[in-house]
Amino acid sequence: MNNNKNAPVLLWLQGGPGVSGFFGLFVENGPYVIDANMTASIRKYNWARTYQIIFVDNPVGTGFSFTDDPKGYVTNQEEMAEDMYEFLKQFFVLFHEYQKNDFYITGESYAGKYIPSLAYKIHSMGSQSAVKLTGIAIGNGMCDPETMMDYGTYLYNIGLVDEMQADEMRNLSSSIVRHIQKEDFYDAVLEMDKLIISFAILPYKSLFTIFTGMNFYYNFLISETPKEFSYFQTYVEKPQFRNALHIGNLTFQNGETVQKYLLMDVMKSVKPKVAVIMDHYRVMMYNGQLDIIIPYPATLNFLKSVNWTHAAEYKKAKRHIWRLKGSNEIAGYVHNVGDFYEVLVRKVGHILPYDNPEVGFDLITRFIDKVPFW
């Protein structure tokens, strides 16, 4: 949309697992926003203003992506990375004019596993890679469940549970960690579901919902899912939309099949891959201050456990104040070592570009365009 053929190319990966890329396109940072009347308009702070951005239904079985063979569904991060690498190879053949541009893999939530896995696949191809990787940006990412599990303490500190409830959540979290350490990933994900996730394919009601009464864990100031999150699902079923995208009669998947096939992958870690990427590429890890499902302290706990070249420097790095461009408003706080940026974004939750589009745009442009945060 910006007509700059030399602009960096961004791949945006949604989380879930099983959430469609249309969520990012229509709800978060894409060029269009859908209202209750099913009218599409241009989003003021969309990332396509400055960059070439790719939204994709990943992995297979998400949104309108499909397979007729059960073997086509991915069951782990390696299979996902293989599929996405093949997608990118074909994309850059079709759109070869962008092949030499800077390329970043971005996304949020469960894409905290997709992004390092795909980046590692590209890195492992070495000089034979058909994709030129510049860096990655992960928002509120699930990367290493073992180090990101202390929900009881966090919820107690923000006043959503009392001491006894926090203790019950801590005990369940400790059990989950023990399962992970024993590589008993099935029991780990079952208990994670009982703790907070509430997957559609599992029958449990989480302690989080029982204790707080909340059905939304993406922003602790909001208790129910905003209605705007679902407008796009009606819009993409419109005949005009299907015809324009040559979708035909394909079913729009709700993500449950993807979750079923990835269930044994949910509680596995991508930490070793993250370490490799941090050593070789530009990396930004950012968190919304108001997130519950991937709280900022959990991300810090994970990052401080990563064994990478500048680990010691990162742990001693000075924290800087980041102010919104053109104003005195404090947008967040940044730790920076070399090409690595860890960012706390104020007054937003898990779905950062939806909660504050202007701040989200300032965040990504500073990182990609190498504009100092302070």
C-alpha positions as CSV (number, residue, x, y, z in Angstrom):
1,M,0.0,0.0,0.0
2,N,3.0,2.3,0.5
3,N,4.3,1.8,-3.1
4,N,7.9,1.4,-1.7
5,K,9.3,-1.6,-3.4
6,N,12.4,-1.4,-1.2
7,A,10.4,-1.4,2.1
8,P,11.2,-4.2,4.6
9,V,9.0,-7.2,4.3
10,L,7.2,-8.3,7.4
11,L,5.6,-11.7,7.9
12,W,3.0,-11.6,10.7
13,L,2.2,-14.9,12.4
14,Q,-0.9,-15.2,14.6
15,G,-1.0,-17.4,17.8
16,G,-3.6,-19.7,19.2
17,P,-2.6,-22.2,18.0
18,G,-5.2,-22.0,15.3
19,V,-6.0,-18.2,15.1
20,S,-6.4,-17.0,11.5
21,G,-4.1,-14.4,10.0
22,F,-7.2,-12.4,9.2
23,F,-7.3,-11.5,12.9
24,G,-4.1,-9.6,12.5
25,L,-5.2,-8.1,9.2
26,F,-8.6,-6.9,10.4
27,V,-8.3,-6.5,14.2
28,E,-4.7,-5.5,14.9
29,N,-2.2,-4.0,12.5
30,G,-3.4,-4.7,8.9
31,P,-4.5,-1.9,6.6
32,Y,-8.2,-2.6,7.1
33,V,-10.6,-2.5,10.0
34,I,-14.2,-4.0,10.0
35,D,-17.0,-2.4,11.9
36,A,-20.3,-3.8,13.2
37,N,-22.0,-2.9,9.9
38,M,-19.5,-5.1,7.9
39,T,-17.9,-2.0,6.4
40,A,-14.2,-2.0,5.8
41,S,-12.2,1.2,6.2
42,I,-8.5,2.1,6.3
43,R,-6.8,1.7,9.8
44,K,-5.0,4.9,10.6
45,Y,-1.9,3.3,12.2
46,N,-1.5,0.2,10.0
47,W,1.9,-1.4,9.5
48,A,1.4,-1.5,5.7
49,R,1.8,2.3,5.7
50,T,5.6,1.8,6.0
51,Y,6.3,-1.9,5.2
52,Q,5.2,-4.7,2.9
53,I,3.4,-7.1,5.3
54,I,2.3,-10.7,4.7
55,F,-0.6,-12.2,6.7
56,V,-1.0,-16.0,6.4
57,D,-3.3,-18.7,7.9
58,N,-0.7,-20.8,9.7
59,P,-0.4,-23.7,10.3
60,V,-2.4,-25.8,7.8
61,G,-6.0,-26.0,9.0
62,T,-6.1,-22.5,10.3
63,G,-8.7,-20.1,8.7
64,F,-9.0,-20.9,5.1
65,S,-5.9,-23.0,4.8
66,F,-6.7,-26.7,4.4
67,T,-5.5,-30.2,3.7
68,D,-7.4,-33.3,2.5
69,D,-4.9,-35.6,4.2
70,P,-4.7,-35.8,8.1
71,K,-0.9,-36.2,7.6
72,G,-0.9,-32.6,6.3
73,Y,-1.6,-31.2,9.8
74,V,1.6,-30.2,11.7
75,T,2.3,-31.9,15.1
76,N,5.4,-29.9,16.1
77,Q,7.4,-26.8,15.4
78,E,9.8,-28.5,12.9
79,E,6.9,-29.5,10.6
80,M,5.4,-26.0,10.9
81,A,8.8,-24.4,10.0
82,E,9.1,-26.7,7.0
83,D,5.7,-25.7,5.7
84,M,6.3,-22.0,6.3
85,Y,9.7,-22.1,4.7
86,E,8.2,-23.6,1.6
87,F,5.5,-20.9,1.6
88,L,8.2,-18.2,1.8
89,K,10.2,-19.8,-1.0
90,Q,7.2,-19.7,-3.3
91,F,6.2,-16.2,-2.2
92,F,9.6,-14.8,-3.1
93,V,9.6,-16.6,-6.5
94,L,6.2,-15.0,-7.3
95,F,7.2,-11.7,-5.9
96,H,10.9,-11.7,-6.7
97,E,11.1,-7.9,-6.6
98,Y,11.0,-8.2,-2.7
99,Q,13.6,-10.9,-2.4
100,K,16.5,-8.7,-1.5
101,N,14.6,-6.5,0.9
102,D,15.1,-6.8,4.7
103,F,12.8,-9.5,6.0
104,Y,11.4,-9.8,9.5
105,I,9.3,-12.5,11.1
106,T,6.8,-10.9,13.5
107,G,3.8,-12.0,15.5
108,E,2.4,-12.6,19.0
109,S,1.3,-15.2,21.6
110,Y,1.7,-18.8,20.4
111,A,3.7,-17.4,17.5
112,G,6.4,-17.0,20.2
113,K,7.1,-20.6,19.2
114,Y,6.4,-20.3,15.4
115,I,8.7,-17.3,14.9
116,P,11.9,-18.7,16.4
117,S,11.3,-22.1,14.8
118,L,10.9,-20.6,11.3
119,A,13.8,-18.3,11.9
120,Y,15.9,-21.2,13.0
121,K,14.9,-23.2,9.9
122,I,16.0,-20.3,7.7
123,H,19.2,-19.9,9.6
124,S,20.0,-23.6,9.4
125,M,19.8,-23.4,5.6
126,G,22.9,-21.1,5.6
127,S,23.9,-19.7,2.3
128,Q,21.5,-22.1,0.5
129,S,18.5,-20.3,2.1
130,A,16.0,-18.9,-0.3
131,V,15.0,-16.4,2.3
132,K,17.1,-13.5,3.6
133,L,16.3,-13.1,7.3
134,T,17.1,-9.8,9.1
135,G,15.4,-10.2,12.4
136,I,12.3,-11.2,14.5
137,A,9.8,-9.4,16.7
138,I,7.7,-11.3,19.2
139,G,4.9,-9.8,21.2
140,N,3.7,-11.5,24.4
141,G,5.2,-14.7,23.2
142,M,4.9,-18.2,24.6
143,C,8.4,-19.5,24.1
144,D,9.4,-21.6,27.2
145,P,6.5,-22.8,29.4
146,E,8.8,-24.1,32.1
147,T,10.1,-20.6,33.0
148,M,6.8,-18.8,32.3
149,M,4.5,-20.5,34.7
150,D,4.1,-18.3,37.9
151,Y,0.5,-17.1,37.3
152,G,-0.4,-17.3,41.0
153,T,2.1,-14.7,42.2
154,Y,1.3,-12.4,39.3
155,L,-2.4,-12.5,39.7
156,Y,-2.0,-12.0,43.4
157,N,0.2,-9.0,42.9
158,I,-2.4,-7.3,40.6
159,G,-5.2,-8.1,43.0
160,L,-7.2,-10.7,41.0
161,V,-6.7,-13.6,43.4
162,D,-6.2,-13.9,47.2
163,E,-3.5,-15.7,49.0
164,M,-5.2,-19.1,49.1
165,Q,-6.2,-18.9,45.5
166,A,-2.6,-17.9,44.5
167,D,-1.2,-20.8,46.5
168,E,-3.6,-23.2,44.7
169,M,-2.4,-21.8,41.3
170,R,1.2,-22.0,42.4
171,N,0.8,-25.7,43.4
172,L,-0.7,-26.5,40.0
173,S,2.0,-24.5,38.2
174,S,4.7,-26.5,40.1
175,S,3.0,-29.7,39.0
176,I,3.1,-28.5,35.4
177,V,6.8,-27.7,35.6
178,R,7.5,-31.2,37.0
179,H,5.6,-32.8,34.1
180,I,7.6,-30.7,31.6
181,Q,10.9,-31.7,33.2
182,K,9.8,-35.3,32.9
183,E,8.8,-34.7,29.2
184,D,5.2,-35.7,30.2
185,F,3.8,-33.1,27.9
186,Y,0.2,-34.5,27.7
187,D,-0.4,-34.2,31.5
188,A,1.4,-30.8,31.4
189,V,-1.0,-29.3,28.8
190,L,-4.0,-30.8,30.6
191,E,-3.0,-29.1,33.8
192,M,-2.2,-25.9,31.9
193,D,-5.7,-26.0,30.6
194,K,-7.0,-26.4,34.2
195,L,-4.8,-23.5,35.3
196,I,-5.6,-20.8,32.7
197,I,-5.8,-21.7,29.0
198,S,-9.3,-23.3,28.5
199,F,-8.6,-24.8,25.1
200,A,-11.8,-25.3,23.0
201,I,-10.9,-29.0,22.5
202,L,-10.5,-29.7,26.3
203,P,-13.4,-29.8,28.8
204,Y,-12.0,-28.0,31.8
205,K,-12.9,-24.7,33.3
206,S,-9.7,-22.9,34.4
207,L,-8.9,-21.8,37.9
208,F,-8.3,-18.4,36.4
209,T,-12.0,-18.2,35.3
210,I,-13.3,-19.8,38.5
211,F,-11.4,-17.4,40.8
212,T,-11.8,-14.2,38.8
213,G,-15.0,-14.6,37.0
214,M,-13.2,-13.3,33.9
215,N,-13.4,-15.0,30.5
216,F,-10.7,-12.9,28.9
217,Y,-7.0,-13.1,29.8
218,Y,-5.6,-10.7,27.2
219,N,-6.0,-7.5,29.3
220,F,-6.7,-7.5,33.1
221,L,-8.9,-4.4,32.7
222,I,-11.3,-6.2,30.4
223,S,-13.4,-9.2,31.6
224,E,-15.1,-10.3,28.3
225,T,-13.9,-10.6,24.7
226,P,-14.4,-7.3,22.8
227,K,-17.1,-7.7,20.2
228,E,-14.8,-6.2,17.6
229,F,-12.7,-9.3,17.7
230,S,-15.4,-11.3,15.8
231,Y,-16.6,-8.9,13.2
232,F,-14.0,-10.2,10.6
233,Q,-15.4,-13.7,10.9
234,T,-18.7,-12.6,9.5
235,Y,-17.0,-10.4,6.9
236,V,-14.8,-13.2,5.4
237,E,-17.9,-15.3,4.8
238,K,-19.4,-12.7,2.5
239,P,-19.7,-13.9,-1.1
240,Q,-18.0,-10.7,-2.4
241,F,-15.0,-11.4,-0.1
242,R,-14.7,-15.0,-1.0
243,N,-14.9,-14.2,-4.7
244,A,-12.3,-11.5,-4.4
245,L,-9.8,-13.9,-2.7
246,H,-10.8,-16.9,-4.9
247,I,-11.7,-18.9,-1.8
248,G,-14.7,-20.7,-3.2
249,N,-16.6,-22.9,-0.8
250,L,-13.7,-23.6,1.6
251,T,-14.8,-23.8,5.3
252,F,-13.4,-21.1,7.6
253,Q,-11.8,-23.2,10.3
254,N,-12.1,-22.3,14.0
255,G,-8.7,-23.7,15.0
256,E,-9.9,-26.7,16.9
257,T,-8.3,-29.2,14.5
258,V,-5.0,-27.4,14.6
259,Q,-5.1,-27.4,18.4
260,K,-5.8,-31.2,18.4
261,Y,-2.8,-32.0,16.3
262,L,-0.5,-29.6,18.1
263,L,-1.6,-30.5,21.6
264,M,1.6,-32.5,22.5
265,D,3.7,-29.5,21.3
266,V,2.1,-26.8,23.4
267,M,4.2,-27.3,26.5
268,K,7.5,-27.8,24.7
269,S,10.2,-25.1,24.6
270,V,11.9,-23.3,21.7
271,K,14.5,-21.7,24.0
272,P,17.6,-23.2,22.3
273,K,16.4,-21.8,19.0
274,V,15.7,-18.4,20.5
275,A,19.3,-18.4,21.8
276,V,20.7,-19.0,18.3
277,I,18.5,-16.3,16.7
278,M,19.5,-13.8,19.4
279,D,23.1,-14.5,18.6
280,H,22.8,-13.9,14.9
281,Y,19.9,-11.5,14.1
282,R,18.1,-8.4,15.3
283,V,15.5,-9.4,17.9
284,M,12.8,-7.6,19.8
285,M,10.7,-9.2,22.6
286,Y,7.9,-6.9,23.7
287,N,5.1,-7.3,26.3
288,G,2.0,-5.4,27.1
289,Q,1.8,-4.3,30.7
290,L,-1.8,-5.5,31.2
291,D,-1.5,-9.0,29.7
292,I,-2.4,-12.0,31.9
293,I,-1.7,-15.0,29.7
294,I,1.9,-14.0,29.0
295,P,2.7,-11.5,31.7
296,Y,5.8,-9.3,31.5
297,P,7.5,-11.0,34.6
298,A,7.1,-14.4,32.9
299,T,8.8,-13.1,29.8
300,L,11.6,-11.6,31.9
301,N,12.1,-14.9,33.7
302,F,12.4,-16.7,30.4
303,L,14.8,-14.2,28.8
304,K,17.1,-14.3,31.8
305,S,17.3,-18.0,31.4
306,V,18.4,-17.9,27.8
307,N,22.0,-18.9,27.3
308,W,23.2,-16.5,24.6
309,T,26.3,-14.5,23.9
310,H,25.2,-11.3,25.7
311,A,23.3,-12.9,28.5
312,A,25.4,-11.4,31.3
313,E,25.3,-7.9,29.7
314,Y,21.5,-8.2,29.3
315,K,21.0,-9.0,33.0
316,K,22.9,-5.8,33.9
317,A,21.5,-3.5,31.2
318,K,20.1,-0.1,32.2
319,R,16.4,0.4,31.6
320,H,15.5,3.3,29.5
321,I,12.3,5.3,29.2
322,W,10.6,5.2,25.7
323,R,8.3,8.2,24.9
324,L,5.8,8.2,22.1
325,K,7.1,10.0,19.0
326,G,6.1,13.6,18.9
327,S,4.9,13.7,22.5
328,N,6.0,13.5,26.1
329,E,3.8,10.4,26.7
330,I,5.6,7.5,28.3
331,A,5.0,4.6,25.9
332,G,7.1,2.0,27.8
333,Y,10.5,0.9,29.0
334,V,13.4,-0.7,27.1
335,H,16.4,-2.9,27.9
336,N,18.8,-3.0,25.0
337,V,22.0,-4.9,24.3
338,G,23.5,-4.8,20.8
339,D,20.7,-5.9,18.4
340,F,18.4,-7.2,21.2
341,Y,15.6,-5.2,22.6
342,E,13.3,-6.2,25.4
343,V,10.3,-3.8,25.8
344,L,7.5,-3.3,28.3
345,V,4.7,-1.4,26.6
346,R,2.5,0.6,29.0
347,K,-1.3,0.5,29.1
348,V,-1.8,-2.3,26.7
349,G,-2.4,-6.0,27.0
350,H,-1.8,-9.1,24.9
351,I,-3.3,-7.7,21.7
352,L,-1.0,-4.6,21.6
353,P,-1.9,-3.1,18.2
354,Y,-5.6,-3.3,19.0
355,D,-5.2,-1.8,22.5
356,N,-3.1,1.1,21.2
357,P,-2.5,1.3,17.5
358,E,-0.3,4.4,17.6
359,V,2.0,3.0,20.2
360,G,2.2,-0.3,18.4
361,F,3.1,1.5,15.2
362,D,5.8,3.6,17.0
363,L,7.2,0.4,18.5
364,I,7.6,-1.5,15.3
365,T,9.0,1.4,13.3
366,R,11.6,2.2,15.9
367,F,12.8,-1.4,15.8
368,I,12.8,-1.9,12.1
369,D,14.0,1.5,11.1
370,K,16.6,1.5,13.8
371,V,15.3,4.7,15.4
372,P,16.5,5.0,19.1
373,F,13.8,4.4,21.8
374,W,15.3,7.1,24.0
